[in-house]
Amino acid sequence: MAQIKLGKLEDNVKPRIQFLEWRDNILLLDILRHLGYSCSLIPLKAVRGILPLPTLSYINQIKSDVVITHNPYHGLIGAAIAKKLGKTNTIGLRLKGNYWEESADKEIDYAHRAGFALKLLQNSIGLEETDFIVACSDYLKEVTEKKITDKPCYMMYEGVDTMRFRPRPPKPEYSSEILCVMNFKVRGKLLYLKSFFDYYKDLQMPYTITFLGDGPYRKYIEKQAVHAGLEGQITFKGYVGDIEHYYTSCKLLVHPSSLETLGMVVQEAASSKVPAVTTRIGGLPEVVYEGITGYTTNDMGLFVEKIEQLMSDEEKRAWMGINARNLMIKKFSWKRCAEQFVSILEKEYISN
């Protein structure tokens, strides 16, 4: 398969594009359609099963010039089979997670370890037919280029819906002093929490924290909070569908994650005009500008001190919140991401 270097795509026939996605990025598709592209979406969740393998009906839905598939599993395998059958010319793998680092966690249970092994196996098989890779952050691009050396890799940020996540009046029923939104499905994201809880208690922080999110490790983290003596200060509410109201009804977002490729929840809070205190992990420094939209540190003692500084300084929180909102509009809007995507297509559209 030879790569054809095209001129500007608007001077040529625009390729038909299909996205295979876990989450429906309708905003990206709408922008591309407005630019004259024929785009459609196949939701991977519709065919997800216990054994994540592509079905024939799923493969038959693929008919396009370019397929952009989400992280591995049957999305990449299905796209690879479809390409072998002549149903598409080009495959772009859109990476949003650092599976190499996640799978290296020696303390995860057998089921999770087996799941990561299956991901990596399917990834390696599907990569044979993959033409290019799109990473969701500069950090992940650098990691990917070290792991996959024979495929061109580009960076396109994951966008944030700046209309859904926007400043709005707070609602008492969603009110919290400090908000923390965590994925309790991946143990590697949670390694700083015990230390965070201990410092939070030792420094006698008076503020309450509301945790949102769910997953198999949630009960384990709840026990850590109780063991640290924070049972009355920390509330775990699980998964919520109206999370945008929680962002605009809190004063500060904290994100003590130990594994992050970009930081979607930090983007959502920033777009809602909420500053953040986060770890300096993975792609988080690309989202949080130190001292301008929040603070980043892996020292949990300093992490808690930064929380105290911002919670006691309303004027600085407001200033950082304005900066955070402006940054999301300028750098992480779906319009900006669509521009990055079109630029990648101009470089990597491949034809027979």
N, C-alpha and C positions, 0 to 999 in steps of 0.2 A: 504494500500500500504506500504510494508515494505522496509526500506532502506537497501541496500546491500552494505557493505563496500568492495570495490574492491581493488586489488593490483594495480600496475601500469597499466594504460590502454594499454600500448604497449604490455603487456603480455596477454591481452585478446582481444576479438573481439571489435573493436572500434565501438561506437554507430553511427548511422546515425543521422545527425543534420540538422535541418531546423531553419533558422533565419527569424523572422517576423519583418521587419524593415521599419521605415520611410525613413531613409537614407541608401543607399546601401554600407555597409562596405565591399566592395569587397576585400580589402587588408587582412582583418581578415580571410575571407573565403579561399583566395588563400594560406595563410600560413598554415591553418588547413588541406587543401587538400594536401599540400606538406608533412605534417606529417602523411598522410595516412587516414584522415577522409573523409567520404562521406558527403559533405555539399551542401546545396542549400539555396536559398533565395526567400522568398515571399514578394514582396514590398507592404507594407500596403497602400501606396499612390494610388495603382491601384484600391483599393476597398473603398477608403475613400469617404463618402458622407455627406449629410446634417445631417442625423441621423447616427452616427457611429456604426452601428450594422453589424455583420458578415453575409455575404451571403453564401448560400449553396455551390456555386461554389468555393468560397474562402476556406471554411472548407474542401472541398473535395481535395484541393491541399495539405493538411497536411497529411503526411505519413512518420513517422520517429520514431526513438527511443527517441530523445530529441528535444523539441521545445524551442527555446530561443526567447521570444517575447519582443519587445520594450514596453515602458510605456503603460498605460491602453488602453481605447477605445476597438474597436472590436478585436484588436490583442489578448489581453488576454482572452476575452470572446470566440473568435473563437478557441483558443488553448484549453480552458477548455471544450468546446463542443466536439472538436476532441478527447480529452482524454476520455471523457465519451463514445464516440463511438468506442474506441479502436484503434484510428488512431495514437496515440502516447502514450508512457509510462510516460514521464517525462516533466515537464514544468519548465523552469527557467524564471523568470520575471526580465528583465534588466531595472533598474530604472535609468533615466537620469535627472529627474526633481523633485523638492521638491513641490509636489502638495498640501501638507498640508499647507505649508506656503503661497503659491500662493492663495489658496482658502480662506484663512483667511483675505485677504485684503478687508476691508469693503467699500472701495470707488470705487471699480470696478463696471462697469455697470451690469445690470441684465443679459445680454446675456453671458458675461464672467463668472458671478457667476453661472449661470445655467450650463455652459460648465464644470466648475470645479466640480460642484455637480454630473454631469453625469460621469465624470472621476472617481470620488471617489466611486460612486455606482458600476460602472462596475469593478473597481479594487477590491472592496470588494467581489463581486460575483465570479470573476475569481480567487481570492486568495484561494478559497476553494479547487481548483484543482492544485494550484501552489505548487511545491515541494521545490524550493529554490529561493532566490532573489540575484541579482547581482547589487550592487550600483556602481556608476561611480566615487566615491571619498570616502575618509575616513569620510569626513563630512557627506555625504549623508547616508553612512552606519550607522553612529551613530544615525542620525535622524530616519532612517527607523527602526532600532532595538527598538526604543522607541515607535513607532507606530504599528509595527507588531512583536509581541512577540512569535508567534508560528511557525515561519518559519526560517530556517537558512539563514543568510545573509552574503554575501561575497563582497569583493571589487575588481573590475577590472576597471582600468582607461580606459576612452575613448582615443583611440590612435589618433595620428596626422600623416598625410601623409608627412613624412619628405622629400620625393622626390618632391612632388608638392610644398610644402612650404619649400623652401630652399633659401639660399643667391644667388642672381643674380644681374646683373647690373641694376640700377634704370632706369626707362623710364620716360621722361619728361611729357608725357601725363597722367601719373598716380601720378605725384609728389605732395606731401603734406609735410608740416613741421611736423604736429602732426596728427595722425590718431586715430579715435574712431569708433569702430564697435559695434553697439548696436542692440538688439532685441526690436523693438517698439511694440511688440505684448503683452507683459506682463508689466502692470503698475508697479508691484512690483519691477522691475529692474531699474526703472527710478526715484526713490524718491530722490536721491542725486543730480540730474542734476541742479535743480534750484539753490541750494547752490553753486554748482560748477561754474555755469555761473556767479553768483554774485561775488564770490571771484576772478575769472579769470579777471573780469572787474576791480574790486577794486584794485587789485595788478598790474594793467596796463601791462598785459602780451602782448608782441609784436607779438606772433606767431599765425599763422592761424591753424585752426583745420578743418579737413574734416571728416564728419560723414557719415558712410555707414550703411545701414540697413533700413528696412521698417516695417510698421505695423500701426494699428489704432491709436496709440498715437503719431505718428510722427509729425503731424501738431501741436499738443499741445506742444510738446517739441520745435519745431521751434519758436512758439510764445514766449516761455520762453526765448529763446536766444535773440530774438529781444527786448523783454522787458528789458533784462539786458544790452542792448546797444552793442551787439556783432554781429549785422547783417553783418557787413563787414568782420568779422574775422572768422565766422563759416559758412561752406558750408555743406548742406545736399544733398547727391547724391542718396540716396535710395539704392535699391538692385543692386549689381553688380555681374556678373558671373565670372569675372577674378580677383578676390580679391587678389590672390597671388602677382600680380604686384603692387597693392597698398601697401602691406606690405613692399616689398623691395624698394619702392620709397618714404618711409617716414623715419623720424629720430627717432620717438618715438610713441609707442602706449599708449593711456590713456584709462582706463576702470573704470569709476566711477559708477559701478553697485551696486544696493542695494539688489540684490538677485542673487546668482550664486551657482550652485552645483559643478562646476569645472572651466569652463572658456575656452571654445573651441577657441574663437578668440584670447585669450592670448596665448594659445598653438601654434596656427598657426603663430602668429607674432614672438614668441620665436624661432620657428623652422626656421623662415626666418631671424634669427639673429637680431631681433629687441627687445630691452628691453621695459619694461612696467612700468607704474605707475598705480596701481589699488587700489581698496578698499580692506579692510581686511575682506571679506565676504565669508561665505560658504567654498567652496573648493579652492578659489583663492590662499591662502597661500601655498597650495600644489603644485601650478604651478609657483608662483613667490617667489623666495628665497630672503628674505629681504637683500638689500644692495649688492646682488650678481648677480641677473638677473633683478632686478628692485626694486621698493619700494611699500609697501602696507600701507594704512592708511585710516581711516574713517573720519578724520578731513579734511574737504575740503580746509581749509586755508593751512594746511600743505601739502595736496595733490598738490595744485598749486605751492607751494614752491619747492616741489620735481621735478615738471616739469621744473621749472626755472633752478634748479641745473643741471639736465641732459641735457637740451637743450643748456646750456652754457659750457658744458664739453664734447667735442667730444671724447676725449680719454676714458673717463669713459663709455660713451655710447657704444663704440666699445668693450670694455672689458666685459661689461654686456651682450652685444649681443652674443659674443663668448660663454660665460657661459650659456646663455639661449639656444642656439642651441645644445650645448653638453648635457644639461639636457634633452631636448626633445628626443634626440637620445637614451640616456641611460635609461630614465624612462618612456617615453610616446610613443615610437615607437610601431607600430602595432605588431612587433615581440615580444616585451616585453609583450604587452597586451595578445597576443595569449598564451604565457607561463602562464600567470595568469589564463586564461580561461581553459587551459588543467588541471591545478592544481585543479580548482573548479570541473571539471568533474570527476577527480579521487576521489574526496570526496563525490560527490553528484549524481552519476549516479544511478538511481532508476529503478528497473525492477519488473515485475509481479512475 
